[in-house]
């Protein structure tokens, strides 16, 4: 199964938060570092990936709710 990027973030902590949300729904995910880490231990740009079969479920889970 190929992995699909569903979100890119400027810092690793945000990617880890997204990964925790996906894990809570039993959606396998991984974090990929996109560049060299920055100073002050905040990490560099990252991407969150899911398996292609879970793409739409993950995107729906991470989307903002529609207004009433």
SEPATI-629313 format. One record per atom (N, C-alpha, C): residue in three letters; atom name; x, z, y. Coordinates in Angstrom, 3 decimals. Atoms other than C-alpha are relative to their C-alpha. Last residue first. Example, Ala and Ser with C-alpha at 12.3 -4.5 7.8 and 13.67 -1.06 7.14 Angstrom:
! residues 2
+-------+------+----------+----------+----------+
! votor ! keti !     east !       up !    north !
+-------+------+----------+----------+----------+
!   Ser !    N !   -0.820 !   -0.060 !   -1.190 !
!   Ser !   CA !   13.670 !    7.140 !   -1.060 !
!   Ser !    C !   -0.770 !    0.730 !    1.090 !
!   Ala !    N !    0.890 !    0.000 !   -1.190 !
!   Ala !   CA !   12.300 !    7.800 !   -4.500 !
!   Ala !    C !    0.900 !    0.000 !    1.200 !
+-------+------+----------+----------+----------+
END
This chain:
! residues 68
+-------+------+----------+----------+----------+
! votor ! keti !     east !       up !    north !
+-------+------+----------+----------+----------+
!   Unk !    N !    1.413 !    0.062 !    0.367 !
!   Unk !   CA !  -24.858 !   10.169 !   25.883 !
!   Unk !    C !   -0.777 !   -0.898 !    0.907 !
!   Unk !    N !    0.862 !   -0.749 !   -0.912 !
!   Unk !   CA !  -21.166 !    9.463 !   26.211 !
!   Unk !    C !   -1.463 !   -0.178 !   -0.385 !
!   Unk !    N !    0.687 !    0.806 !   -0.988 !
!   Unk !   CA !  -19.242 !    8.239 !   23.170 !
!   Unk !    C !   -0.881 !    0.881 !    0.878 !
!   Unk !    N !    1.438 !    0.165 !    0.212 !
!   Unk !   CA !  -16.919 !   10.644 !   21.395 !
!   Unk !    C !   -0.621 !   -0.824 !    1.138 !
!   Unk !    N !    0.761 !   -0.904 !   -0.859 !
!   Unk !   CA !  -13.175 !   10.010 !   21.744 !
!   Unk !    C !   -1.487 !   -0.238 !   -0.217 !
!   Unk !    N !    0.609 !    0.603 !   -1.187 !
!   Unk !   CA !  -11.452 !    8.353 !   18.808 !
!   Unk !    C !   -0.756 !    1.054 !    0.815 !
!   Unk !    N !   -0.793 !   -0.271 !   -1.200 !
!   Unk !   CA !   -9.128 !   10.242 !   16.455 !
!   Unk !    C !   -0.623 !   -0.566 !    1.277 !
!   Unk !    N !   -0.241 !   -1.431 !   -0.150 !
!   Unk !   CA !  -11.542 !   10.500 !   13.513 !
!   Unk !    C !    0.704 !    0.325 !    1.324 !
!   Unk !    N !    1.275 !   -0.605 !   -0.363 !
!   Unk !   CA !  -12.708 !    6.919 !   13.974 !
!   Unk !    C !    0.161 !    1.496 !    0.234 !
!   Unk !    N !    0.295 !    0.389 !   -1.379 !
!   Unk !   CA !   -9.138 !    5.677 !   13.995 !
!   Unk !    C !   -1.314 !    0.603 !    0.477 !
!   Unk !    N !   -0.890 !   -0.733 !   -0.895 !
!   Unk !   CA !   -8.346 !    7.664 !   10.855 !
!   Unk !    C !   -0.287 !   -0.333 !    1.457 !
!   Unk !    N !    0.417 !   -1.401 !    0.043 !
!   Unk !   CA !  -11.380 !    6.344 !    8.989 !
!   Unk !    C !    0.841 !    0.819 !    0.969 !
!   Unk !    N !    1.213 !   -0.137 !   -0.807 !
!   Unk !   CA !  -10.576 !    2.805 !   10.128 !
!   Unk !    C !   -0.537 !    1.432 !    0.000 !
!   Unk !    N !   -0.146 !    0.332 !   -1.420 !
!   Unk !   CA !   -6.967 !    2.908 !    8.906 !
!   Unk !    C !   -1.260 !    0.310 !    0.814 !
!   Unk !    N !    0.539 !   -1.115 !   -0.785 !
!   Unk !   CA !   -7.436 !    4.727 !    5.590 !
!   Unk !    C !   -0.017 !   -0.280 !    1.505 !
!   Unk !    N !    1.363 !   -0.284 !    0.464 !
!   Unk !   CA !   -7.020 !    1.660 !    3.322 !
!   Unk !    C !   -0.666 !    1.108 !    0.812 !
!   Unk !    N !    0.931 !    1.002 !   -0.530 !
!   Unk !   CA !   -3.996 !    0.551 !    5.378 !
!   Unk !    C !   -1.440 !    0.276 !   -0.419 !
!   Unk !    N !    0.131 !    1.124 !    0.927 !
!   Unk !   CA !   -2.150 !    3.780 !    4.617 !
!   Unk !    C !   -1.079 !   -0.946 !    0.506 !
!   Unk !    N !    0.853 !   -0.314 !    1.149 !
!   Unk !   CA !   -1.573 !    5.887 !    7.694 !
!   Unk !    C !    0.007 !   -1.198 !   -0.929 !
!   Unk !    N !    0.451 !    1.064 !    0.892 !
!   Unk !   CA !    1.123 !    5.834 !   10.379 !
!   Unk !    C !   -0.874 !    0.557 !   -1.108 !
!   Unk !    N !    0.714 !   -0.577 !    1.137 !
!   Unk !   CA !    1.849 !    8.044 !   13.371 !
!   Unk !    C !   -0.545 !   -1.160 !   -0.813 !
!   Unk !    N !    1.218 !    0.698 !    0.402 !
!   Unk !   CA !    4.480 !    6.706 !   15.763 !
!   Unk !    C !   -0.592 !    0.731 !   -1.200 !
!   Unk !    N !    0.327 !    0.034 !    1.418 !
!   Unk !   CA !    7.166 !    8.590 !   17.651 !
!   Unk !    C !   -1.268 !   -0.809 !   -0.242 !
!   Unk !    N !    1.252 !    0.690 !    0.319 !
!   Unk !   CA !    8.940 !    8.582 !   21.004 !
!   Unk !    C !   -0.202 !   -0.116 !   -1.508 !
!   Unk !    N !    0.187 !    1.250 !   -0.708 !
!   Unk !   CA !   11.707 !   11.167 !   21.317 !
!   Unk !    C !   -1.325 !   -0.637 !   -0.365 !
!   Unk !    N !    0.107 !    1.204 !    0.795 !
!   Unk !   CA !   12.114 !   14.790 !   20.385 !
!   Unk !    C !   -0.217 !   -1.225 !    0.856 !
!   Unk !    N !    1.380 !    0.472 !   -0.025 !
!   Unk !   CA !   11.325 !   17.853 !   22.461 !
!   Unk !    C !   -0.184 !   -1.269 !   -0.814 !
!   Unk !    N !    0.701 !   -0.172 !    1.274 !
!   Unk !   CA !   14.524 !   19.718 !   21.561 !
!   Unk !    C !   -1.460 !   -0.450 !    0.032 !
!   Unk !    N !    0.896 !   -1.151 !   -0.097 !
!   Unk !   CA !   15.767 !   19.994 !   25.177 !
!   Unk !    C !   -0.901 !    0.152 !   -1.222 !
!   Unk !    N !   -0.555 !   -1.348 !   -0.086 !
!   Unk !   CA !   17.421 !   16.552 !   25.008 !
!   Unk !    C !   -1.108 !    1.038 !    0.103 !
!   Unk !    N !   -0.395 !   -0.405 !   -1.341 !
!   Unk !   CA !   15.842 !   13.332 !   23.825 !
!   Unk !    C !    0.547 !    1.421 !   -0.033 !
!   Unk !    N !    0.631 !   -1.225 !   -0.500 !
!   Unk !   CA !   15.781 !   11.970 !   20.292 !
!   Unk !    C !    0.515 !    0.345 !    1.393 !
!   Unk !    N !   -0.904 !   -1.142 !    0.042 !
!   Unk !   CA !   16.908 !    8.365 !   19.859 !
!   Unk !    C !   -0.708 !    1.238 !    0.539 !
!   Unk !    N !   -1.212 !    0.101 !   -0.798 !
!   Unk !   CA !   14.116 !    5.951 !   19.257 !
!   Unk !    C !    0.863 !    1.220 !   -0.168 !
!   Unk !    N !   -0.169 !    1.346 !   -0.550 !
!   Unk !   CA !   10.954 !    5.157 !   17.350 !
!   Unk !    C !    1.275 !   -0.165 !    0.816 !
!   Unk !    N !   -0.703 !   -0.089 !   -1.280 !
!   Unk !   CA !   10.814 !    8.189 !   15.053 !
!   Unk !    C !    0.298 !   -1.409 !    0.484 !
!   Unk !    N !   -1.200 !    0.827 !   -0.084 !
!   Unk !   CA !    8.202 !    7.613 !   12.323 !
!   Unk !    C !    0.611 !    0.184 !    1.394 !
!   Unk !    N !   -0.479 !    0.132 !   -1.365 !
!   Unk !   CA !    5.589 !   10.209 !   11.415 !
!   Unk !    C !    1.313 !   -0.767 !   -0.033 !
!   Unk !    N !   -1.420 !   -0.272 !   -0.189 !
!   Unk !   CA !    3.673 !    9.958 !    8.148 !
!   Unk !    C !    0.348 !   -0.242 !    1.456 !
!   Unk !    N !   -0.604 !    0.571 !   -1.198 !
!   Unk !   CA !    0.072 !   10.077 !    7.061 !
!   Unk !    C !    1.481 !    0.306 !    0.012 !
!   Unk !    N !   -1.457 !   -0.045 !    0.003 !
!   Unk !   CA !   -2.129 !   10.746 !    4.033 !
!   Unk !    C !    0.560 !   -0.692 !    1.243 !
!   Unk !    N !   -0.484 !    1.353 !   -0.273 !
!   Unk !   CA !   -5.795 !   11.289 !    4.951 !
!   Unk !    C !    1.527 !    0.076 !    0.036 !
!   Unk !    N !   -0.623 !    0.577 !    1.201 !
!   Unk !   CA !   -7.124 !   14.456 !    3.305 !
!   Unk !    C !    0.373 !   -1.470 !    0.182 !
!   Unk !    N !    1.010 !    0.890 !    0.576 !
!   Unk !   CA !   -9.385 !   15.276 !    6.302 !
!   Unk !    C !    0.519 !   -0.714 !   -1.255 !
!   Unk !    N !    1.213 !   -0.806 !    0.191 !
!   Unk !   CA !   -7.293 !   18.305 !    7.338 !
!   Unk !    C !   -1.127 !   -0.812 !   -0.619 !
!   Unk !    N !   -0.168 !   -0.784 !    1.234 !
!   Unk !   CA !   -4.196 !   16.147 !    6.793 !
!   Unk !    C !   -1.240 !    0.838 !   -0.296 !
!   Unk !    N !    0.194 !    0.923 !    1.123 !
!   Unk !   CA !   -5.440 !   13.728 !    9.461 !
!   Unk !    C !    0.112 !    0.735 !   -1.335 !
!   Unk !    N !    1.412 !    0.380 !    0.002 !
!   Unk !   CA !   -5.828 !   16.498 !   12.031 !
!   Unk !    C !   -0.306 !   -0.922 !   -1.176 !
!   Unk !    N !    0.749 !   -1.153 !    0.506 !
!   Unk !   CA !   -2.404 !   17.887 !   11.099 !
!   Unk !    C !   -1.496 !   -0.296 !   -0.062 !
!   Unk !    N !   -0.216 !   -0.064 !    1.443 !
!   Unk !   CA !   -0.851 !   14.427 !   11.556 !
!   Unk !    C !   -0.757 !    1.178 !   -0.616 !
!   Unk !    N !    0.822 !    1.060 !    0.597 !
!   Unk !   CA !   -2.399 !   14.128 !   15.008 !
!   Unk !    C !    0.121 !    0.038 !   -1.520 !
!   Unk !    N !    1.385 !   -0.436 !   -0.146 !
!   Unk !   CA !   -0.849 !   17.485 !   15.966 !
!   Unk !    C !   -0.960 !   -1.015 !   -0.620 !
!   Unk !    N !    0.219 !   -1.016 !    1.020 !
!   Unk !   CA !    2.515 !   16.376 !   14.563 !
!   Unk !    C !   -1.425 !    0.546 !    0.059 !
!   Unk !    N !    0.114 !    0.683 !    1.286 !
!   Unk !   CA !    2.361 !   13.202 !   16.652 !
!   Unk !    C !   -0.261 !    0.997 !   -1.125 !
!   Unk !    N !    1.316 !    0.633 !    0.001 !
!   Unk !   CA !    1.689 !   15.273 !   19.774 !
!   Unk !    C !   -0.248 !   -0.734 !   -1.324 !
!   Unk !    N !    1.014 !   -1.038 !    0.211 !
!   Unk !   CA !    4.653 !   17.529 !   18.983 !
!   Unk !    C !   -1.401 !   -0.599 !   -0.019 !
!   Unk !    N !    0.274 !   -0.276 !    1.406 !
!   Unk !   CA !    6.927 !   14.479 !   18.504 !
!   Unk !    C !   -1.120 !    1.021 !   -0.197 !
!   Unk !    N !   -0.693 !   -1.189 !    0.502 !
!   Unk !   CA !    6.845 !   13.159 !   22.030 !
!   Unk !    C !   -0.497 !    0.344 !   -1.404 !
!   Unk !    N !   -1.314 !   -0.164 !   -0.627 !
!   Unk !   CA !    6.041 !    9.905 !   23.826 !
!   Unk !    C !    0.772 !    1.211 !   -0.524 !
!   Unk !    N !   -0.020 !   -1.101 !   -0.960 !
!   Unk !   CA !    3.255 !    9.091 !   21.371 !
!   Unk !    C !    1.387 !    0.122 !    0.605 !
!   Unk !    N !   -1.369 !   -0.279 !   -0.434 !
!   Unk !   CA !    2.330 !    6.056 !   19.311 !
!   Unk !    C !   -0.077 !    1.064 !    1.084 !
!   Unk !    N !   -0.221 !   -0.645 !   -1.297 !
!   Unk !   CA !   -0.934 !    5.920 !   17.378 !
!   Unk !    C !    1.493 !    0.110 !    0.256 !
!   Unk !    N !    1.282 !   -0.206 !   -0.684 !
!   Unk !   CA !   -2.479 !    4.024 !   14.461 !
!   Unk !    C !    0.175 !    0.640 !    1.372 !
!   Unk !    N !   -0.131 !   -0.905 !   -1.144 !
!   Unk !   CA !    0.610 !    2.472 !   12.906 !
!   Unk !    C !   -1.341 !    0.113 !    0.704 !
!   Unk !    N !    0.460 !    0.573 !   -1.256 !
!   Unk !   CA !   -0.264 !    0.922 !    9.524 !
!   Unk !    C !    0.183 !    1.047 !    1.104 !
!   Unk !    N !    0.315 !   -0.995 !   -1.019 !
!   Unk !   CA !    1.499 !    1.694 !    6.214 !
!   Unk !    C !   -0.325 !   -0.712 !    1.307 !
!   Unk !    N !   -0.772 !   -0.010 !   -1.249 !
!   Unk !   CA !    1.396 !   -0.864 !    3.418 !
!   Unk !    C !   -0.489 !    1.083 !    0.962 !
!   Unk !    N !    0.844 !    0.000 !   -1.185 !
!   Unk !   CA !    0.000 !    0.000 !    0.000 !
!   Unk !    C !    0.886 !    0.000 !    1.244 !
+-------+------+----------+----------+----------+
END
